[in-house]
Amino acid sequence: MSSPEPFQIPLGITLRDDARFENFLSQGNELLCNTLGQASRGEGEQFLFLWGNRDSGCSHLLQAVCHASDSAGRTAVYLPLDEVLDMGPEVLDGMEHLDLVCLDNVHLIAGNKVWEEGLFHFFNRIRAENNRLLVSADRAPRQLGVNLPDLASRLSWGMVFQVHNLDDDGKVKALQMRANGRGFEITEEVARFLLHRASRSMADLFDLLDQLDSASLSAKRKVTIPFVKQVLNL
């Protein structure tokens, strides 16, 4: 039996420490989160396709699966294609031997002949190894505009999930949950103030929460609406 091909994770590609299931509000995405939990343990479907807009949390979930896989003693890698596209599909060589591979932003390869063919061959290799492949995109498989028919077909295999955005109540809960995870509290009133006076993007709101956390620690003050106005110049 030949030994697995060596592979190297590209420099600079690391998991965000806070991208875990524990701080992802699963509201509206409960089945998906359960299915991803199974994947992290080597159970369930061999191939999963997630799609949603920038604010839906696809990237968070793919990284969360990798964290959970590591905790379960399984090998996993997260690759955001926006960061490795210029390296070509050779970056995938040998990764079929991992228990789990997560490819983020797969819509970026649509129309790229070299990448489409490379991903098609990788799909076949990882399937032959009976390991798991999870991909995410900003649209459903049939809307990707992939030119290679065989790849388009494979991307529709397995289970396809739309990652649903949180409504306003869910965003408030997510902000409070993230704050608690960082060791401080914000009231529902403060969370709603942020939601209606700042960006409605969860990524931007979490960035603001980080600013408020640092400022409150420095000033030794609670995060109140007057404090938010002062720090964020609202």
C-alpha positions in Angstrom: 0.0 0.0 0.0 1.4 3.4 -1.0 1.7 6.1 1.7 -0.5 9.1 1.5 0.8 12.1 -0.5 2.1 14.8 1.8 0.2 18.1 1.9 0.8 21.5 3.4 -1.8 23.9 4.7 -1.1 27.3 3.0 0.6 29.8 5.3 -1.8 32.2 6.9 -4.8 29.9 6.8 -5.9 29.4 10.4 -9.2 28.8 12.2 -10.8 31.7 14.1 -10.8 30.6 17.7 -14.3 32.0 18.2 -15.8 30.2 15.2 -17.4 27.3 17.1 -20.8 25.7 17.4 -21.0 27.0 21.0 -21.3 30.6 19.9 -23.4 30.1 16.8 -27.1 30.8 17.4 -28.7 27.8 15.5 -32.1 29.5 15.3 -33.6 28.5 12.0 -30.6 26.2 11.2 -31.1 23.5 13.8 -31.1 20.5 11.4 -28.0 21.9 9.6 -26.1 22.3 12.9 -27.0 18.7 13.9 -25.9 17.4 10.6 -22.6 19.3 10.8 -22.0 17.9 14.2 -22.4 14.4 12.8 -19.9 15.2 10.0 -17.4 16.3 12.6 -17.6 12.8 14.1 -17.4 11.0 10.8 -21.1 10.2 10.7 -23.9 10.9 8.2 -23.6 12.2 4.6 -20.2 12.1 2.9 -20.8 15.4 1.1 -22.6 18.6 2.3 -23.2 21.8 0.4 -24.0 25.0 2.4 -25.2 28.2 0.8 -26.1 31.6 2.0 -25.2 35.3 1.9 -22.2 36.9 3.5 -24.1 37.4 6.8 -25.5 33.9 7.1 -22.6 32.3 8.9 -21.4 29.7 6.4 -17.7 30.5 7.1 -18.3 30.3 10.9 -20.0 26.9 10.5 -17.3 25.4 8.3 -14.6 26.5 10.8 -16.8 25.2 13.7 -16.9 21.7 12.1 -13.1 21.7 11.9 -12.8 22.7 15.6 -15.2 20.0 16.5 -13.4 17.4 14.4 -10.1 18.3 16.1 -11.8 17.8 19.5 -13.0 14.4 18.3 -9.5 13.4 17.3 -10.2 13.6 13.6 -8.1 15.4 11.0 -9.7 18.4 9.2 -8.8 21.4 7.2 -10.6 24.7 6.4 -9.7 26.4 3.1 -11.3 29.7 2.1 -11.0 29.7 -1.7 -10.7 33.5 -1.9 -7.3 33.1 -0.2 -6.0 30.2 -2.1 -7.4 30.7 -5.6 -4.1 32.0 -7.0 -2.3 28.9 -5.8 -4.3 26.7 -8.2 -6.1 23.4 -7.4 -2.8 21.8 -6.6 -3.3 23.2 -3.1 -5.7 20.3 -2.6 -3.2 17.6 -3.4 -3.1 15.0 -0.6 -5.9 16.5 1.3 -8.2 13.6 0.3 -6.5 11.6 3.0 -7.9 13.9 5.7 -11.1 12.9 7.5 -12.8 16.2 6.6 -12.1 19.0 4.1 -14.1 22.2 4.2 -14.0 24.5 1.2 -15.4 28.0 1.6 -16.6 30.3 -1.1 -16.6 27.6 -3.8 -18.7 30.0 -6.1 -15.4 31.8 -6.9 -14.2 28.9 -9.1 -17.2 29.0 -11.4 -16.0 29.6 -14.9 -12.4 28.9 -14.0 -11.6 25.8 -16.1 -8.4 24.8 -14.2 -10.1 25.0 -10.8 -13.3 23.3 -12.0 -11.3 20.3 -13.3 -9.1 20.3 -10.2 -12.1 20.3 -7.9 -13.8 17.6 -9.9 -10.8 15.3 -9.6 -10.5 16.1 -5.9 -14.1 15.3 -5.3 -13.5 11.8 -6.9 -10.3 11.3 -4.8 -11.9 12.1 -1.5 -15.0 10.1 -2.3 -12.7 7.1 -3.1 -11.0 7.5 0.3 -14.5 7.6 2.0 -13.7 10.9 3.7 -15.9 13.9 4.0 -16.1 17.1 1.9 -18.1 20.2 3.0 -18.4 23.2 0.7 -20.1 26.5 1.0 -21.1 29.1 -1.6 -23.2 32.3 -1.9 -25.8 30.5 -4.0 -27.4 27.1 -4.5 -25.5 24.5 -6.6 -27.7 24.8 -9.7 -27.1 28.6 -9.7 -23.3 28.5 -9.5 -22.7 28.7 -13.2 -20.2 25.9 -13.2 -19.2 25.0 -16.8 -18.0 21.4 -16.2 -21.1 19.3 -16.3 -19.6 16.5 -14.2 -18.6 18.9 -11.4 -22.0 20.6 -11.5 -23.6 17.2 -11.1 -21.3 16.3 -8.1 -22.0 19.5 -6.3 -25.6 18.5 -6.2 -24.9 15.2 -4.5 -25.4 14.7 -0.8 -27.4 17.2 1.2 -27.8 20.8 0.3 -28.6 23.4 3.0 -29.5 27.0 2.8 -28.1 28.8 5.9 -30.9 31.1 7.0 -30.2 34.6 8.3 -31.2 35.6 11.8 -34.2 37.9 12.3 -33.8 40.9 14.6 -34.7 39.0 17.7 -32.2 36.4 16.8 -29.5 39.0 16.2 -30.2 40.4 19.7 -29.8 37.0 21.2 -26.6 36.4 19.1 -25.1 39.6 20.3 -25.9 38.8 24.0 -24.5 35.3 23.6 -21.3 36.5 22.0 -20.9 39.1 24.8 -21.4 36.5 27.4 -18.8 34.3 25.7 -16.3 37.2 26.0 -17.0 37.6 29.7 -19.3 40.7 29.7 -23.0 41.5 29.5 -25.1 43.7 27.3 -28.8 44.2 27.9 -31.4 43.6 25.3 -31.8 47.4 25.2 -28.2 47.9 24.3 -28.3 45.1 21.7 -31.3 46.6 20.0 -29.7 50.1 20.0 -26.6 48.6 18.2 -28.9 46.8 15.8 -30.8 50.0 14.8 -28.0 52.6 15.0 -25.1 50.7 13.5 -24.6 48.1 10.7 -27.1 45.3 10.5 -24.4 42.9 9.4 -23.6 40.3 12.0 -19.9 40.4 11.1 -19.9 44.1 11.6 -21.9 43.9 14.8 -19.5 41.4 16.2 -16.6 43.7 15.3 -18.3 46.5 17.2 -18.8 44.2 20.1 -15.1 43.5 20.2 -14.4 47.3 20.2 -16.9 47.8 23.1 -15.3 44.9 25.0 -11.9 46.4 24.8 -13.1 49.9 25.6 -15.1 48.8 28.6 -12.1 46.9 30.0 -9.9 49.9 29.5 -12.4 52.4 31.0 -13.6 49.9 33.6 -17.2 50.7 32.7 -20.3 48.7 31.9 -21.5 48.7 28.3 -24.5 51.0 28.5 -26.2 53.0 25.7 -24.4 56.3 26.7 -21.1 54.4 26.7 -21.8 52.9 23.3 -22.6 56.4 21.9 -19.3 57.7 23.3 -17.1 54.8 22.0 -18.7 54.5 18.6 -19.5 58.2 18.0 -23.2 57.4 17.4 
